[in-house]
Amino acid sequence: MNKYVEEGKVWVESLYGRLDEKISAEVERNGDSIPYVSRDGRYDDKSSHDDIHWWTNGFWPGICWQMYRLTGGERYADTARGVEAKLDEAFDEFVRIHHDVGFMWLPSAVANWRTTGNQKSYDRGMHAATILAGRYNPAGRFIRAWNKGKTGWVIIDSMMNIPLLYWASEQIDDPRFAYIAQQHADTVARTLVRADGSCGHIAIFDPANGELLDMPAGQGYEAGSSWSRGAAWAIYGFALSYRYTGRKEYLDTAKKVAHYFMSEIARTGDVALLDFRAPADPVIWDSSAGCCAACGFIEIARHIGGFERDHYLEWAIRILRATEERFCDWSPAVDGLVRMGTVAYDDLTCQHTPLIFSDYYFIEALLKLNDRELHLW
């Protein structure tokens, strides 16, 4: 391990006390509400019937379980359990659930089960996995994204949901879940990951025969551009698929996208623009992309050795240091730790603001660097 990585690990360790102070204050204010975005220093709440199925609803309990792992504070665990129970309403409604069940129940129910062995939480995780497996299209070998007529749609975000299927396969020793996950990952790698390591966001297939029909614009600038958070999903998602399967092509894909991501953020001070191929003006950042990518870099590093391992760890530390210096608000009086998150290029309502998943991945990366995180994915 080189000196830069050693110093980075020490620096990260020095942040844990501030992190506890910040997040414990947010728990005191927000309890088991379900935050998404912080506006004027206060989180909103996605607990309502209209929002209970929202894709980010697992990240607040995920933060709390990570903080419980770090500190042992029971208030964190109680808060996470409260959100998990609320998410049962999404199961009850069912028809509005879509592909993001991994984002919703891995950091909530499965995290609870991993930590406490709670049987009800295990059941919730298996229920979510079965829902996700039920979205598999065998003609196209993909898991369908979203609802409302999007029968042939696939998105890059799905790479972070399929670990739920790998987990389910391990739990009941049933290969069908992992089979679906791998078939889907192969389709994503073939269609949405480009030769240069950049990624598309959306692919549309004919649901009857699996023919690729279109690759429209998504949350980036336009079709053919390079949405940075999509690249981050791919980096971390394919690295996790390698962890579960040992298939080298997944690790190679994660590395390819990682190298592209590194080359892009090297030009912007180690933080990510929302889209690497958007016009120079206006400048739109997305802090969540860097935070997720940092987790992916650390995951890649765990599967390799020597100089190459240090290379990925160095880049994770560079991202974390730049994010902390430029974007973090450590004040316990304000909700939201990582500022400058942006949901989509054309969504002016959530631009350059704290987002719950930016905070989650920043916190996970801080813990993951020193092997102190709860494995959620």
Summary of the structure (lengths in Angstrom):
residues: 377
radius of gyration: 19.1
end to end distance: 25.8
largest distance: 54.9
contacts: 1400
relative contact order: 0.13
helix: 57%
strand: 8%
